[in-house]
Amino acid sequence: MNVAAPDRPSACFVWHDRCTAQLLGVEPLVFRVHGLEEVEKTLTSLAHPQGSNALIVAPDAFTVVHRTAVIALAAANRLPSIYSFRFFATEGGLISYGRIQLNYQSNSRRSLNSSST
């Protein structure tokens, strides 16, 4: 299952997840959510006694801003979850696949300063 806000750049991740699922022979469920109420309803509906569902959280401004709620709801519904950024995992999520976020502004400034000399 992939949770993504509608009409966002995360659409390319949803497409990739669908292709990967097809290769693995599993059926992906994609939920486009518009608010925390929809996230809660969606994750609650996926709670399964046999634990046959899992969650992939797409990299998106919505999921980043609401990460505390998304992490808590996934845990409360016992959904194994993989997140797009490391800070989801350090804040209580199960695991992340993303790279460590660096201070890009600082790095860009250093790069500009070194190229101007």
C-alpha positions as a Python dict, from the first residue, in 0.01 Angstrom:
ca = {
    (1, 'M'): (0, 0, 0),
    (2, 'N'): (127, 343, -84),
    (3, 'V'): (-4, 658, 77),
    (4, 'A'): (47, 976, -124),
    (5, 'A'): (-118, 1313, -144),
    (6, 'P'): (-300, 1371, -473),
    (7, 'D'): (-141, 1557, -764),
    (8, 'R'): (205, 1564, -615),
    (9, 'P'): (553, 1481, -746),
    (10, 'S'): (530, 1153, -555),
    (11, 'A'): (328, 1016, -849),
    (12, 'C'): (649, 881, -1005),
    (13, 'F'): (709, 673, -691),
    (14, 'V'): (358, 534, -711),
    (15, 'W'): (420, 428, -1072),
    (16, 'H'): (750, 264, -972),
    (17, 'D'): (583, 82, -682),
    (18, 'R'): (314, -53, -914),
    (19, 'C'): (575, -183, -1158),
    (20, 'T'): (775, -345, -880),
    (21, 'A'): (464, -504, -729),
    (22, 'Q'): (372, -652, -1066),
    (23, 'L'): (718, -810, -1095),
    (24, 'L'): (681, -955, -744),
    (25, 'G'): (330, -1084, -810),
    (26, 'V'): (160, -875, -543),
    (27, 'E'): (-126, -631, -573),
    (28, 'P'): (-46, -276, -467),
    (29, 'L'): (-314, -58, -317),
    (30, 'V'): (-264, 313, -372),
    (31, 'F'): (-446, 560, -153),
    (32, 'R'): (-441, 929, -234),
    (33, 'V'): (-523, 1116, 82),
    (34, 'H'): (-637, 1475, 125),
    (35, 'G'): (-609, 1513, 502),
    (36, 'L'): (-526, 1341, 828),
    (37, 'E'): (-882, 1210, 862),
    (38, 'E'): (-836, 1016, 538),
    (39, 'V'): (-496, 888, 652),
    (40, 'E'): (-653, 761, 974),
    (41, 'K'): (-945, 592, 793),
    (42, 'T'): (-713, 436, 538),
    (43, 'L'): (-460, 297, 784),
    (44, 'T'): (-733, 171, 1018),
    (45, 'S'): (-901, -10, 727),
    (46, 'L'): (-572, -183, 646),
    (47, 'A'): (-522, -329, 993),
    (48, 'H'): (-532, -704, 935),
    (49, 'P'): (-515, -978, 1200),
    (50, 'Q'): (-279, -1190, 987),
    (51, 'G'): (-53, -891, 920),
    (52, 'S'): (-72, -930, 542),
    (53, 'N'): (-61, -557, 467),
    (54, 'A'): (236, -322, 470),
    (55, 'L'): (283, 46, 404),
    (56, 'I'): (512, 246, 177),
    (57, 'V'): (493, 618, 247),
    (58, 'A'): (575, 825, -60),
    (59, 'P'): (815, 1120, -32),
    (60, 'D'): (583, 1416, -25),
    (61, 'A'): (543, 1746, 158),
    (62, 'F'): (213, 1623, 305),
    (63, 'T'): (363, 1307, 453),
    (64, 'V'): (667, 1497, 582),
    (65, 'V'): (460, 1765, 754),
    (66, 'H'): (226, 1504, 906),
    (67, 'R'): (491, 1241, 976),
    (68, 'T'): (426, 1220, 1351),
    (69, 'A'): (61, 1128, 1290),
    (70, 'V'): (144, 891, 1002),
    (71, 'I'): (408, 709, 1210),
    (72, 'A'): (173, 683, 1511),
    (73, 'L'): (-120, 557, 1302),
    (74, 'A'): (95, 296, 1126),
    (75, 'A'): (225, 171, 1462),
    (76, 'A'): (-122, 171, 1622),
    (77, 'N'): (-254, -38, 1332),
    (78, 'R'): (49, -268, 1335),
    (79, 'L'): (139, -191, 974),
    (80, 'P'): (503, -257, 886),
    (81, 'S'): (606, 65, 716),
    (82, 'I'): (888, 192, 502),
    (83, 'Y'): (943, 563, 471),
    (84, 'S'): (1118, 782, 219),
    (85, 'F'): (1348, 971, 453),
    (86, 'R'): (1572, 869, 740),
    (87, 'F'): (1412, 1112, 983),
    (88, 'F'): (1090, 908, 968),
    (89, 'A'): (1281, 612, 1111),
    (90, 'T'): (1467, 820, 1370),
    (91, 'E'): (1130, 959, 1483),
    (92, 'G'): (978, 614, 1539),
    (93, 'G'): (901, 471, 1194),
    (94, 'L'): (1011, 116, 1120),
    (95, 'I'): (1261, 171, 837),
    (96, 'S'): (1356, 417, 565),
    (97, 'Y'): (1500, 374, 217),
    (98, 'G'): (1603, 733, 157),
    (99, 'R'): (1937, 898, 173),
    (100, 'I'): (2044, 1112, 463),
    (101, 'Q'): (1925, 1466, 409),
    (102, 'L'): (2211, 1711, 414),
    (103, 'N'): (2210, 2081, 466),
    (104, 'Y'): (2188, 2170, 97),
    (105, 'Q'): (2174, 2544, 158),
    (106, 'S'): (2503, 2534, 346),
    (107, 'N'): (2662, 2308, 84),
    (108, 'S'): (2542, 2533, -199),
    (109, 'R'): (2682, 2839, -27),
    (110, 'R'): (3021, 2670, 13),
    (111, 'S'): (3018, 2565, -351),
    (112, 'L'): (2935, 2917, -467),
    (113, 'N'): (3205, 3069, -247),
    (114, 'S'): (3471, 2829, -374),
    (115, 'S'): (3378, 2886, -741),
    (116, 'S'): (3388, 3265, -712),
    (117, 'T'): (3752, 3274, -602),
}
